[in-house]
Amino acid sequence: MDGVCPAIPKRTVKTHLGRVKTLHSLLGEVRACRACADVLPLGPRPIVQISVTARILIASQAPGTKAHDSGIPFSDASGHRLREWMGVPEDTFHDERRIAILPMGLCYPGRLPSGGDAPPRPECAPLWRGPLLAHMPDLRLRLLVGAHAQRDALGPGKMAERVMAFRNQLPAIFPLPHPSWRTRHWAARNPWFHAEVLPALRDAVQRALA
């Protein structure tokens, strides 16, 4: 139920509170990180949404400029599209107790000279991804949003083929394209995405949140 913190399963309250305290300390280190400060066009501002009770992880690429400005992940048109795909309202999407958002790069990486967003900084995931993931013991579903997150979790492969074969990864993993404006054209060329993938995604999300 929205607004109600999920129950703490299979561990004591003492253990849970210890995880919360440790995660709080870790997030302080993450937000103070300056490992890429000299190459980030807008400067460092690590953006992550996480709690020890999260049931769903959105493994994404990197924050955009709007997320950098607001400090809120997916606070742009791509976030609106992703929420529509998942079938969840904004308050549920940004409820860190239920849904975690951990991009491969925690800061806005800038633009490529040829246009488009630059890839996540390679320094970021080796520093912070493992320690942050270790503080989410109750994850039921991981949404691998875009090629970078899929490559990290599944190894080399083609994004479209992985999305088409999403059933092979269920129930724990669900590969998705990045919800950018370009995906609208890709989805129009691949009608199976709306017909088959999105209904299954919404079902998987509701099961994970239940």
C-alpha positions as CSV (number, residue, x, y, z in Angstrom):
1,M,0.0,0.0,0.0
2,D,1.4,3.4,-1.0
3,G,2.8,5.4,1.9
4,V,3.4,2.3,4.1
5,C,6.9,1.1,4.6
6,P,7.3,-2.5,3.6
7,A,7.7,-5.1,6.4
8,I,11.2,-6.2,7.3
9,P,11.4,-9.8,6.2
10,K,13.7,-12.6,7.3
11,R,16.0,-10.6,9.6
12,T,15.8,-8.9,13.0
13,V,15.0,-5.2,13.5
14,K,18.5,-4.9,15.0
15,T,20.1,-6.1,11.8
16,H,17.9,-3.9,9.7
17,L,18.8,-0.8,11.8
18,G,22.5,-1.7,11.4
19,R,22.1,-1.8,7.6
20,V,20.3,1.6,7.6
21,K,23.1,3.2,9.7
22,T,25.8,1.7,7.4
23,L,24.0,2.8,4.3
24,H,23.6,6.3,5.6
25,S,27.3,6.5,6.1
26,L,28.0,5.0,2.7
27,L,25.7,7.5,1.0
28,G,27.6,10.3,2.7
29,E,30.8,9.1,1.1
30,V,29.0,8.7,-2.3
31,R,27.7,12.2,-2.2
32,A,31.1,13.6,-1.3
33,C,32.8,11.7,-4.2
34,R,35.0,13.9,-6.4
35,A,36.7,11.1,-8.4
36,C,35.6,12.5,-11.8
37,A,35.4,16.2,-10.8
38,D,37.9,17.4,-13.4
39,V,36.1,15.8,-16.3
40,L,32.4,16.4,-15.4
41,P,31.1,19.5,-17.3
42,L,28.6,20.4,-14.6
43,G,30.7,19.2,-11.7
44,P,30.0,16.3,-9.4
45,R,26.5,15.7,-8.1
46,P,26.0,12.0,-7.4
47,I,22.3,11.1,-7.7
48,V,21.0,7.8,-6.3
49,Q,17.7,6.6,-4.8
50,I,18.1,3.7,-2.4
51,S,17.0,2.1,0.8
52,V,17.5,-1.3,2.5
53,T,13.8,-2.1,2.0
54,A,13.7,-1.6,-1.8
55,R,12.0,-4.3,-3.7
56,I,12.8,-3.1,-7.3
57,L,16.1,-1.8,-8.6
58,I,16.1,0.4,-11.7
59,A,19.7,0.0,-13.0
60,S,20.0,2.9,-15.5
61,Q,22.7,4.8,-17.4
62,A,23.5,8.2,-15.9
63,P,21.5,11.3,-14.8
64,G,20.6,13.9,-17.4
65,T,20.8,17.7,-16.9
66,K,17.3,17.9,-15.3
67,A,18.2,15.3,-12.8
68,H,21.5,17.1,-12.1
69,D,19.6,20.3,-11.5
70,S,16.9,18.9,-9.3
71,G,18.8,16.1,-7.6
72,I,15.9,13.7,-8.4
73,P,16.5,10.8,-10.7
74,F,14.5,10.6,-13.9
75,S,12.9,14.0,-13.4
76,D,12.4,14.5,-17.1
77,A,10.5,13.2,-20.1
78,S,12.4,9.8,-20.0
79,G,11.2,9.4,-16.4
80,H,7.6,10.0,-17.4
81,R,7.9,7.4,-20.1
82,L,9.5,4.9,-17.8
83,R,6.7,5.3,-15.2
84,E,4.2,4.7,-18.0
85,W,6.0,1.6,-19.0
86,M,6.1,0.3,-15.5
87,G,2.5,1.3,-14.7
88,V,3.3,3.2,-11.5
89,P,2.5,6.7,-10.3
90,E,5.2,9.2,-9.6
91,D,4.9,8.9,-5.8
92,T,5.5,5.2,-6.0
93,F,8.3,5.6,-8.5
94,H,10.2,8.0,-6.2
95,D,9.5,6.1,-3.0
96,E,12.9,4.9,-2.1
97,R,11.5,2.4,0.4
98,R,10.0,0.5,-2.5
99,I,12.0,1.4,-5.7
100,A,15.8,2.0,-5.8
101,I,17.4,3.9,-8.7
102,L,21.1,3.2,-9.2
103,P,22.6,4.4,-12.5
104,M,25.9,3.0,-13.8
105,G,27.3,6.5,-13.5
106,L,26.0,8.6,-10.6
107,C,26.8,12.0,-12.1
108,Y,25.8,13.8,-15.3
109,P,28.6,12.8,-17.8
110,G,28.1,15.5,-20.4
111,R,27.5,15.3,-24.2
112,L,29.4,13.6,-27.0
113,P,31.0,15.8,-29.6
114,S,28.7,14.2,-32.2
115,G,25.6,14.7,-30.1
116,G,23.8,12.6,-27.6
117,D,24.6,11.9,-24.0
118,A,28.1,10.7,-23.1
119,P,28.4,7.2,-21.6
120,P,28.6,6.8,-17.8
121,R,32.0,7.6,-16.4
122,P,34.0,4.4,-16.2
123,E,35.4,5.3,-12.7
124,C,32.0,5.3,-11.0
125,A,30.6,1.7,-11.0
126,P,33.8,0.1,-9.7
127,L,33.9,2.5,-6.8
128,W,30.3,2.5,-5.7
129,R,28.1,0.0,-7.4
130,G,29.0,-3.1,-5.4
131,P,28.9,-1.5,-2.0
132,L,25.5,0.1,-2.7
133,L,24.0,-3.1,-4.1
134,A,25.1,-5.0,-1.0
135,H,22.8,-2.8,1.1
136,M,19.6,-4.0,-0.8
137,P,19.0,-7.5,0.5
138,D,15.3,-7.5,-0.4
139,L,15.4,-6.9,-4.1
140,R,12.9,-8.9,-6.1
141,L,13.2,-7.4,-9.5
142,R,16.0,-5.6,-11.4
143,L,15.1,-3.5,-14.4
144,L,18.2,-3.2,-16.6
145,V,17.4,0.0,-18.5
146,G,19.6,0.5,-21.5
147,A,22.7,-1.2,-22.9
148,H,25.2,0.0,-20.3
149,A,23.2,-1.6,-17.4
150,Q,22.6,-4.8,-19.4
151,R,26.2,-5.2,-20.3
152,D,27.2,-4.8,-16.7
153,A,24.8,-7.4,-15.4
154,L,24.6,-9.8,-18.4
155,G,27.9,-9.3,-20.4
156,P,28.1,-8.4,-24.1
157,G,25.0,-8.6,-26.2
158,K,22.5,-6.6,-28.3
159,M,20.0,-4.6,-26.4
160,A,17.0,-5.3,-28.7
161,E,17.6,-9.0,-28.6
162,R,17.7,-9.0,-24.9
163,V,14.5,-7.0,-24.6
164,M,12.8,-9.4,-27.0
165,A,14.0,-12.4,-25.0
166,F,13.0,-10.8,-21.7
167,R,11.3,-14.0,-20.5
168,N,14.7,-15.7,-20.3
169,Q,15.7,-13.5,-17.4
170,L,12.4,-13.6,-15.4
171,P,11.5,-13.4,-12.5
172,A,14.6,-11.6,-11.2
173,I,15.7,-9.5,-14.2
174,F,13.9,-7.5,-16.8
175,P,15.9,-5.9,-19.7
176,L,14.5,-2.7,-21.2
177,P,15.6,0.0,-23.7
178,H,16.4,3.4,-22.4
179,P,13.2,5.5,-22.3
180,S,14.6,8.4,-24.3
181,W,12.6,10.1,-27.1
182,R,14.5,7.9,-29.6
183,T,12.8,4.8,-28.2
184,R,9.5,6.0,-29.6
185,H,10.7,5.4,-33.1
186,W,12.3,2.1,-32.1
187,A,9.1,0.9,-30.5
188,A,7.1,1.9,-33.6
189,R,9.4,-0.4,-35.7
190,N,9.1,-3.2,-33.1
191,P,5.4,-3.4,-32.2
192,W,6.0,-6.5,-30.0
193,F,7.5,-4.1,-27.4
194,H,4.1,-2.6,-26.6
195,A,2.1,-5.7,-27.3
196,E,4.2,-8.2,-25.3
197,V,6.9,-6.6,-23.2
198,L,5.0,-3.8,-21.5
199,P,2.1,-5.9,-20.2
200,A,4.7,-8.4,-18.8
201,L,6.7,-5.6,-17.3
202,R,3.7,-4.1,-15.4
203,D,2.8,-7.5,-14.1
204,A,6.4,-8.1,-12.9
205,V,6.5,-4.7,-11.2
206,Q,3.2,-5.3,-9.4
207,R,4.3,-8.7,-8.2
208,A,7.6,-7.3,-6.9
209,L,5.9,-4.5,-5.0
210,A,3.1,-6.7,-3.5
